């Protein structure tokens, strides 16, 4: 069975798309740690990030870098943090999280809630800042 992220790539499940290339997709986390929390994924389903071939691994990280710069322009923060956990969804992905404190990247903390309109607006604002 395809992962939830592969179903998003296939258009079976909607997402708040932030950026897209031929091989990568970035979208807002629907259960974010902070406003602007984005997931960057390869469109190809590979469970473990270190199993990506070198070319796709590099492409995903460069794509994530461009998305992180866009997030920083839209969501005031000290840094955009990066996390690769890889145990919750069997599809490689990179979390980009606006940080003002080291504790902002604690996955045990309560998630924030944003309305559908807030998510749509945020995705559009970040998308407008992405330089692909």
ABEGO torsion letter per residue (X at the ends): XBBAAAAAAAGABBBBBABBBAABBBBBBABBABBGBBBBBBABBBABAAABBAAAAAAAAAAAAAAAAAAAAABBBABBBBBBAGAABBBBBBBBBBBABAAAABAABBBBBBBAAAAAAAAAAAAAABBX
